[in-house]
Amino acid sequence: MWPTVPAPPRPGGSGAGAAGLAVGRPVPARGRGAADVLKPCALSSREPAARCRARGSAAPRPPELLPGIWADAGAAGCVATLLHDAAMNPAEVVKQRMQMYNSPYQHVTDCVRAVWRNEGAGAFYRSYTTQLTMNIPFQAIHFMTYEFLQEQLNPHRQYNPGSHVVSGACAGAVAAAATTPLDVCKTLLNTQESLALSSNISGHITGMANAFRTVYQVGGVTAYFRGVQARVIFQMPSTAIAWSVYEFFKYILTKRQEERRAGK
């Protein structure tokens, strides 16, 4: 049996949008990480954590604490998203415009200069609120689903690679599927695709509400879920790898720390 390791809420990967509204191609996700911002919860209300470590297994968390633990995990994902997206939104805009079908840009610098010259600095943050609207629910669902599945598959919170891979993959899949409509609208705001622009009276798409209306005009309800299968298939291995690597290094570092303490 693997040694026990404490399990505070952890960082996770987030999904990036499809490359275009019409084609719904998956694109590489940006790396997303957050430090362990929450203190570890008590392993048991009846037994001190030190005694649990001493006997080599942690007691499952009391059921009455679980809703609070899941809520804290979701809050951790939300807070981690705010500053990350503020820094990375311009890069997301450039990446998506370069990945469009028949993109006129050959280099990153060409894209940055063209966007700045033709649309101004505000174009790099045109989709920021929509980005947050998508990524905050994504991370909240991602973290809470992972914590929920860990309670089901690994209630003693031991280092168990199989449970980390399965929980991470399922958490990424659920979060990706649930936020696909927001992802489609965010991608449309970033790319300003000609097909969608032709159906827009103003000739320019601004704001999430406008993006939602335009998507519906172009493809109806099904357009909101275009590319959902590719998005889920992409996210499952991505989040499974991210969580398993995180848990592995946490296990190694915690083990070394416990060995140092034991040697004193």
ZIRA-V858403 format. One record per residue. N is the residue number from 1. RES is the residue in three letters. PHI is phi in radians with two decimals (none if undefined). OMEGA is omega as a letter, one per 40 degrees, with the letter a starting at -180 (999 if undefined). NEAR is the number of other C-alpha atoms within 8 Angstrom. Layout:
N/RES/PHI/OMEGA/NEAR, N/RES/PHI/OMEGA/NEAR
This chain:
1/MET/none/a/2, 2/TRP/-1.24/i/6, 3/PRO/-1.10/a/8, 4/THR/-1.34/i/12, 5/VAL/-2.32/i/11, 6/PRO/-1.01/a/7, 7/ALA/-2.32/i/6, 8/PRO/-1.33/i/9, 9/PRO/-1.01/a/13, 10/ARG/-2.29/i/9, 11/PRO/-1.31/i/11, 12/GLY/-2.54/i/14, 13/GLY/-1.46/i/13, 14/SER/-2.17/a/12, 15/GLY/-1.51/i/11, 16/ALA/-1.80/a/10, 17/GLY/-1.35/i/10, 18/ALA/-1.23/a/14, 19/ALA/-1.19/i/13, 20/GLY/-2.76/a/14, 21/LEU/-1.14/a/13, 22/ALA/-1.32/a/4, 23/VAL/-1.70/i/8, 24/GLY/1.10/a/10, 25/ARG/-1.38/i/9, 26/PRO/-1.32/i/12, 27/VAL/-2.24/a/9, 28/PRO/-1.07/i/5, 29/ALA/-1.39/i/8, 30/ARG/-1.29/i/8, 31/GLY/-1.16/i/6, 32/ARG/-2.34/i/9, 33/GLY/-2.60/i/8, 34/ALA/-2.41/i/10, 35/ALA/-1.18/i/6, 36/ASP/-1.25/a/9, 37/VAL/-1.56/a/7, 38/LEU/-1.98/i/8, 39/LYS/-1.30/i/6, 40/PRO/-1.05/i/8, 41/CYS/-1.36/i/6, 42/ALA/-1.10/a/8, 43/LEU/-1.27/i/12, 44/SER/-2.73/i/12, 45/SER/-1.36/a/8, 46/ARG/-1.96/a/4, 47/GLU/-2.42/a/8, 48/PRO/-1.06/a/10, 49/ALA/-1.11/a/10, 50/ALA/-1.09/i/6, 51/ARG/-1.20/i/8, 52/CYS/-1.08/a/13, 53/ARG/-1.15/a/10, 54/ALA/-1.13/a/7, 55/ARG/-1.59/i/6, 56/GLY/1.50/i/8, 57/SER/-2.62/a/11, 58/ALA/-1.71/i/13, 59/ALA/-1.27/i/9, 60/PRO/-1.04/i/10, 61/ARG/-1.23/i/12, 62/PRO/-1.05/a/8, 63/PRO/-0.99/a/5, 64/GLU/-1.21/i/5, 65/LEU/-1.54/a/8, 66/LEU/-1.09/i/9, 67/PRO/-1.00/i/7, 68/GLY/-1.16/i/7, 69/ILE/-1.12/i/10, 70/TRP/-1.15/i/12, 71/ALA/-1.13/i/9, 72/ASP/-1.12/i/10, 73/ALA/-1.11/i/14, 74/GLY/-1.13/i/14, 75/ALA/-1.12/i/9, 76/ALA/-1.07/i/12, 77/GLY/-1.13/a/15, 78/CYS/-1.13/a/13, 79/VAL/-1.11/a/8, 80/ALA/-1.12/a/10, 81/THR/-1.30/a/12, 82/LEU/-1.01/a/10, 83/LEU/-1.26/i/8, 84/HIS/-1.03/a/9, 85/ASP/-1.22/i/11, 86/ALA/-1.07/a/8, 87/ALA/-1.44/a/7, 88/MET/-1.74/a/8, 89/ASN/-1.05/i/13, 90/PRO/-1.03/i/9, 91/ALA/-1.14/i/7, 92/GLU/-1.14/i/8, 93/VAL/-1.08/a/11, 94/VAL/-1.11/a/11, 95/LYS/-1.04/a/8, 96/GLN/-1.20/i/12, 97/ARG/-1.19/i/12, 98/MET/-1.31/a/12, 99/GLN/-1.60/i/9, 100/MET/-1.11/i/10, 101/TYR/-1.11/a/5, 102/ASN/1.02/i/4, 103/SER/-1.08/a/9, 104/PRO/-1.36/a/5, 105/TYR/-1.72/i/9, 106/GLN/-1.77/a/8, 107/HIS/-2.34/i/6, 108/VAL/-1.04/a/9, 109/THR/-1.11/i/6, 110/ASP/-1.09/a/9, 111/CYS/-1.15/a/13, 112/VAL/-1.07/a/9, 113/ARG/-1.11/a/8, 114/ALA/-1.14/i/9, 115/VAL/-1.14/a/12, 116/TRP/-1.10/a/10, 117/ARG/-1.26/a/7, 118/ASN/-1.55/a/6, 119/GLU/-2.16/i/9, 120/GLY/1.52/a/8, 121/ALA/-1.12/a/8, 122/GLY/-1.10/a/7, 123/ALA/-1.12/i/9, 124/PHE/-1.26/i/10, 125/TYR/-2.14/a/9, 126/ARG/-1.07/a/11, 127/SER/-1.81/a/13, 128/TYR/-1.09/a/10, 129/THR/-1.13/i/8, 130/THR/-1.19/i/12, 131/GLN/-1.03/i/12, 132/LEU/-1.17/i/11, 133/THR/-1.06/i/9, 134/MET/-1.51/a/12, 135/ASN/-1.29/i/12, 136/ILE/-1.14/i/12, 137/PRO/-1.09/i/11, 138/PHE/-1.03/a/14, 139/GLN/-1.20/i/15, 140/ALA/-1.09/i/14, 141/ILE/-1.12/a/12, 142/HIS/-1.04/a/14, 143/PHE/-1.14/a/16, 144/MET/-1.16/i/12, 145/THR/-1.15/i/12, 146/TYR/-1.10/i/12, 147/GLU/-1.09/i/12, 148/PHE/-1.07/a/9, 149/LEU/-1.19/i/10, 150/GLN/-1.13/i/13, 151/GLU/-1.13/a/11, 152/GLN/-1.44/a/7, 153/LEU/-1.63/a/7, 154/ASN/-2.49/a/11, 155/PRO/-1.10/i/10, 156/HIS/-1.48/i/11, 157/ARG/0.96/i/14, 158/GLN/-1.51/i/12, 159/TYR/-1.26/a/11, 160/ASN/-2.35/a/9, 161/PRO/-0.95/a/9, 162/GLY/-1.06/a/6, 163/SER/-1.19/i/10, 164/HIS/-1.19/i/13, 165/VAL/-1.14/a/12, 166/VAL/-1.12/a/9, 167/SER/-1.11/i/13, 168/GLY/-1.12/a/16, 169/ALA/-1.11/a/14, 170/CYS/-1.18/i/11, 171/ALA/-1.12/i/15, 172/GLY/-1.13/a/17, 173/ALA/-1.12/a/12, 174/VAL/-1.11/a/12, 175/ALA/-1.13/a/13, 176/ALA/-1.14/a/14, 177/ALA/-1.13/a/11, 178/ALA/-1.19/a/8, 179/THR/-1.85/a/11, 180/THR/-1.04/i/13, 181/PRO/-1.00/i/9, 182/LEU/-1.17/i/11, 183/ASP/-1.15/i/13, 184/VAL/-1.08/i/15, 185/CYS/-1.15/i/14, 186/LYS/-1.10/i/15, 187/THR/-1.10/i/14, 188/LEU/-1.10/i/14, 189/LEU/-1.11/a/14, 190/ASN/-1.27/a/11, 191/THR/-1.63/a/11, 192/GLN/0.87/a/10, 193/GLU/-1.14/a/9, 194/SER/-1.09/i/6, 195/LEU/-1.06/i/7, 196/ALA/-1.28/a/12, 197/LEU/-1.11/a/12, 198/SER/-1.15/i/8, 199/SER/-1.67/a/10, 200/ASN/-1.78/a/10, 201/ILE/-1.08/a/7, 202/SER/-1.30/a/5, 203/GLY/1.33/a/8, 204/HIS/-2.59/a/8, 205/ILE/-1.79/i/12, 206/THR/-2.33/i/8, 207/GLY/1.51/a/10, 208/MET/-1.15/a/12, 209/ALA/-1.08/i/6, 210/ASN/-1.10/i/9, 211/ALA/-1.13/i/14, 212/PHE/-1.08/i/9, 213/ARG/-1.14/a/8, 214/THR/-1.17/i/11, 215/VAL/-1.05/a/14, 216/TYR/-1.15/i/11, 217/GLN/-1.13/a/8, 218/VAL/-1.32/a/10, 219/GLY/-2.38/a/8, 220/GLY/1.30/a/9, 221/VAL/-1.09/a/7, 222/THR/-1.12/a/7, 223/ALA/-1.14/i/11, 224/TYR/-1.18/a/13, 225/PHE/-2.01/i/10, 226/ARG/-1.19/a/11, 227/GLY/1.48/a/11, 228/VAL/-1.13/a/10, 229/GLN/-1.14/i/7, 230/ALA/-1.12/i/9, 231/ARG/-1.15/i/14, 232/VAL/-1.17/i/13, 233/ILE/-1.08/i/9, 234/PHE/-1.23/a/9, 235/GLN/-1.24/a/13, 236/MET/-1.02/i/14, 237/PRO/-1.16/a/9, 238/SER/-1.09/a/11, 239/THR/-1.30/i/14, 240/ALA/-1.12/i/15, 241/ILE/-1.15/a/10, 242/ALA/-1.06/a/11, 243/TRP/-1.22/a/13, 244/SER/-1.16/i/12, 245/VAL/-1.17/i/8, 246/TYR/-1.04/a/8, 247/GLU/-1.12/i/11, 248/PHE/-1.10/a/10, 249/PHE/-1.22/i/8, 250/LYS/-1.13/i/9, 251/TYR/-1.09/a/10, 252/ILE/-1.10/a/8, 253/LEU/-1.15/i/8, 254/THR/-1.17/i/9, 255/LYS/-1.10/i/9, 256/ARG/-1.11/i/8, 257/GLN/-1.12/i/8, 258/GLU/-1.15/i/8, 259/GLU/-1.16/i/8, 260/ARG/-1.13/i/8, 261/ARG/-1.11/a/7, 262/ALA/-1.18/a/6, 263/GLY/-1.38/a/5, 264/LYS/-1.40/999/4
